[in-house]
């Protein structure tokens, strides 16, 4: 599928995709594809948006192969190094290890030690899970995966009931309705941060004004949420 379809008498189409776990801060996902897209529709009536969802790694590959014009992604540090991709980044968030409050744990465990406990993680393709696996591989540790669940609400519910450990954006933990049943673990040899961003190919500026307006709208939503 080509990303840009030019129709001289009708519509130019922008193919936009979002990370399936987009929305590390509460409500950003819905709002990012709400008011900002409304603003684009008003300002660019001859531009149509084709929207899809996938993991950030898959979206970046589609972007590089000219299958997308832009992607809303959640980036961990190794992904930020790509020079062929231009990023419009938003507020960074920490990704934390979560456990049930009643689960006995040392105050500052090693990540290899935590790897032996059951884990509840996103399906394969998630950047958070890949970062955890890389760290455990480097430490010659083992990841004891007990559940692959897509969706932080369900993950946090299972973690609160003591099913296993999890890896979620800190803001999602803060917004969790049963946060009192959860606690953050702080392994001394593992820290992970995520940066939401709009990614486009460097030098591909045909739809630059559209992407700029979308990025500005998401940034305003992000600022309003952080103020709240």
N, C-alpha and C positions, 0 to 999 in steps of 0.2 A: 504494500500500500504506500503510495506516494504521500508525502506530508502536505504538499501545497498543490491545490487544484485551482488553476486560474480560468475563470469563465468571463470573457470580456463583457458579456451582456448581463451577467447576474452577480455571482458571489465569489470572492476569494475566501478560501477555507484555511483556517489555522488548526493544525492538529496538536492538541494539548493533552498531556497526561499527568496524573497525580500519583504519588506513592500511595500504595494501598494502606499504609499505616500513617498517612499524612494527618497532621493535627496533634503534634506533640504537646501543644498547649490546648487546654480545654476549649472547644468550640471553634478553633481556628479552621478546621477542615471544612465545616459547613459554611462558615463566613468567607473563607478564601474562595469558595466556588459559589458564593452568593452575591453580595454587594459588588465586589470587584468585577465579576462577569457582567452584572447589570450595567455597570459603567462602560465597559467595553462595547456592549451591544448598543448603548445609546450613542457613543462617540464614533463607532465604526459600523454603521448599519449594513455595509456591503461586505463585512467580514463574518463568516460563519465559523463557529467553534465546534470541533469534533473532539470529544473528551473520552478518555479511557483511564484505567487504573492498573498499576502493577508495582512491583518492587523497584527501588531506586536503581539497582544494578541493571535490571532489564530495560528501564526507561532510558538510562544513559547509553546503552547499546543501541537502542532504536534511534536515539538522537544522533549518534555518530553515523549511523547508516542512512540518515536522511529520512527516517520514518516518522520523525516528530519535528515540529518547529520549536517546541518548548516543553519542559517537564518540571513539575513541582515535585521536588525530591527532598528526602531526608538524608543528609550526608554525614558520614563519619570521617575521621581525619584522613585515612588513606585515599578516599575518593576525591578529596579536595585538591589533590596534586595534579589533576589532569589539565594540561595547558590548552587543549583543543576545545575545552568547554568554558564558556563565560557564565559566571554565577552572579545572581542578584540575591544576596544572603539576607536572612532575617535573624531574629534574636536566637542565640545559641541556648540549648538546654542540656542538662546533664542526664545521662541514662544511668539508673541506679539498680543495684541488686536488691530485691524485695523478698522478705520472708514473713511468715505468720509471726505475730508478736510472741506467741507462746512457744515458738520453736527455739530451743536452747542453742545459742551460737556464741563463739568467742567474739570478743570486742573488735579485733582486727585480724580476721582470718586471711589465709593465703587463697588465691583464686583456685589453685589446684585442689585445695582442701574442699572448697565449696563445690567444685565440679563433681565430686563424688555423691553429692546430695541429688535427689530428684529435681529436675528442672521443667518448668512450663514455659515454652518459647513459641515465637512465631514459626510458621513453616519455613522450610529452606528457601533462601532468597532474601531473607531479612538481613539488613546490614548489621543490626545489633547482634543477632545470633552469630553472624560470620565473624564479627570482631571478638566475641567471646571465645569462639572456637579457635581462632588464630592464637589468642593469648594462651589458651590451654594447650594447644599443640606446641607452642614455644616452651611452655613449662613442663612439657611431657605429661600433661594431665589428661583426664578423661571427662567427657561430658555425658552425664547420666540423664539423658532426655526421657522424661516420662509422659509428656503430653505436648503435641503440636497444636496450638490453638491460635487462630487469627482473631484478634480483637482484645484490647487491653481490659475492657470491662469484665469479660469472662475470665481472662487470665488472673486478674486481681482477686476475683471472687474465689477461684480455686486456690490461690496462694493463701488467702485469708483463712481458708478451711484447713490449711496445713498439708495440701497435696504436694507442694514442692516450692522451689525458689523461682523467681522471675526476674526479668530484665526489662524495665519500662522507663520511659521518660519521667523525670522527677515531677514535672508538672501534672502528669496523669495520676501519680501517687497522691499529690496534694489535693487533687480534685475528687479523689475516690470517696464514695459515701461511707465506706467501712474502713477508713484509714486508721481508726483506733485499733483495728485488729491486725495491722501490718507494721513492719519496721524496716528501716533501711540498713543493709549491711555494708560495711566499708572495707572491702579487701585492700590490704596495703599495697598490692602489686597489680591493681586493675582499676582504671578510671576511663570512662567513655563519655564523650560529648557528641551531640548531634546538632547539625546546622540545617534548618529548613531553607530552601533556596529555589529560585527559578533558574533552570539551566537552559542555555541556548548554545549553539555552536559558535565559536569565535569567528567573527567576520561575516556571519550570515544575518544580515540586518534587514531583510525585506519587510518583516513584520515588526521591526523595532518599536515603533510608536505603540502598537497594540500590546506588546510585551511590557513596555515601560509603564503603560497605564495599569495593566494588571498587577505588576509588581508594586506600584505605588499604592494601589487599593489594598493589597494584602498587607503591606507594611503599616498602613493606617489602622487596619483591623488589629494587627499584632500590637501596636502601640497602645491602642485603647484597652485591649485585654490586659496588658501588663500593668497599666495604670490602675485598672480595677483590682 
